[in-house]
């Protein structure tokens, strides 16, 4: 094993441990169920950002765009009181669609086009409002 791999795994382990300590300190408790579904959000953000699951292509900027997209989608779904199980299903569908577009659909649809379509999906979900039909103006109240 090379020194680069050893240092990479060492640094990764140290940062993961530090993140766990910060998470425990923020929540004032430790629970093995606290990070459930975080891996789905991480995979979804990377795939939406344009990184292939098989490796070889991807960028940091694309991953940041994917992270922001998933973050906004999660926020909108939670503000609309969508069930957490349905939220995970929607994210899984988005991952499947992104992988499909990367594998076979990339020849038909440009890379930037499907990112635009993901943003349009977020805007559509945001504009539908809550189940009571509150509309997008309810977010002003939620953030103020």
C-alpha positions in Angstrom: 0.0 0.0 0.0 1.3 3.4 -0.9 1.8 6.3 1.5 -0.9 8.3 -0.3 -3.5 5.6 0.4 -2.5 5.3 4.0 -2.7 9.0 4.6 -6.0 9.2 2.7 -7.6 6.5 4.9 -6.1 8.0 8.0 -7.3 11.5 7.3 -10.7 10.1 6.3 -11.1 8.2 9.5 -10.0 11.2 11.6 -12.4 13.5 9.9 -15.3 11.0 10.2 -14.6 10.7 13.9 -14.5 14.5 14.3 -17.8 14.8 12.4 -19.3 12.2 14.7 -18.1 14.2 17.8 -19.6 17.4 16.4 -22.9 15.7 15.5 -23.1 14.2 19.0 -22.3 17.6 20.6 -24.9 19.3 18.5 -27.7 16.8 19.4 -26.6 16.4 23.0 -26.8 12.6 22.6 -25.5 9.7 20.6 -27.8 7.3 18.7 -27.0 4.7 16.1 -30.1 5.8 14.1 -29.2 9.5 13.9 -27.6 9.3 10.4 -30.1 7.1 8.7 -30.7 8.1 5.1 -27.7 10.4 5.0 -26.0 8.0 2.6 -29.0 8.2 0.2 -28.7 12.0 0.3 -25.0 11.9 -0.3 -25.3 9.5 -3.3 -28.2 11.5 -4.7 -26.2 14.7 -4.5 -23.2 13.2 -6.2 -25.3 11.6 -9.0 -27.3 14.7 -9.6 -24.1 16.6 -9.8 -23.0 14.6 -12.8 -20.6 12.1 -11.3 -20.9 8.6 -12.8 -21.4 5.8 -10.3 -18.8 3.7 -12.1 -16.3 6.5 -11.7 -14.1 8.4 -14.1 -16.0 11.6 -14.5 -17.3 14.3 -12.2 -16.5 17.6 -10.8 -16.6 19.4 -7.4 -18.8 22.2 -8.9 -21.3 19.6 -10.1 -21.3 17.9 -6.7 -22.0 21.3 -5.0 -24.9 21.9 -7.4 -26.2 18.4 -6.6 -25.9 19.0 -2.9 -27.8 22.3 -3.1 -30.5 20.7 -5.3 -31.0 17.8 -2.8 -30.9 20.3 0.1 -33.6 22.5 -1.4 -35.7 19.4 -2.3 -35.5 18.1 1.2 -36.4 21.4 2.7 -39.4 21.9 0.4 -40.7 18.4 1.1 -40.3 18.8 4.8 -42.0 22.3 4.7 -44.9 20.6 2.9 -45.2 17.9 5.6 -44.5 15.1 3.1 -44.0 11.7 4.9 -40.3 10.9 5.4 -40.8 7.5 3.7 -42.2 9.2 0.6 -39.4 11.6 0.7 -36.8 8.8 0.5 -38.8 7.2 -2.3 -38.7 10.5 -4.3 -35.0 10.8 -3.8 -34.5 7.2 -4.9 -36.5 7.9 -8.1 -34.4 11.0 -8.7 -31.2 8.8 -8.3 -32.6 6.2 -10.7 -33.5 8.9 -13.3 -30.1 10.5 -13.0 -28.3 7.2 -13.5 -30.5 6.4 -16.4 -29.7 9.7 -18.0 -26.0 9.2 -17.4 -26.0 5.6 -18.8 -28.2 5.6 -21.9 -30.0 8.9 -22.0 -26.9 11.1 -22.0 -26.8 10.8 -25.8 -30.3 12.2 -26.1 -30.3 14.8 -23.4 -27.4 17.2 -22.6 -25.8 17.1 -19.1 -26.9 20.7 -18.3 -30.4 20.0 -19.5 -31.2 17.3 -16.9 -29.8 19.5 -14.2 -32.2 22.2 -15.4 -35.0 19.7 -15.3 -34.1 18.8 -11.7 -34.4 22.5 -10.7 -37.7 22.7 -12.5 -38.9 19.8 -10.5 -37.9 21.6 -7.3 -39.7 24.8 -8.3 -42.9 22.7 -9.2 -42.9 21.0 -5.8 -42.3 24.4 -4.1 -45.1 26.1 -5.9 -47.7 23.4 -5.2 -47.7 24.5 -1.5 -48.8 22.5 1.4 -51.7 20.1 1.5 -53.9 23.0 2.5 -52.9 24.8 -0.7 -50.9 27.5 1.0 -48.8 28.3 -2.0 -45.2 29.6 -2.1 -46.0 32.6 0.2 -46.0 30.3 3.2 -42.2 30.0 3.0 -41.8 33.7 3.9 -43.6 33.0 7.1 -41.5 29.8 7.7 -38.2 31.7 7.3 -39.1 34.9 9.1 
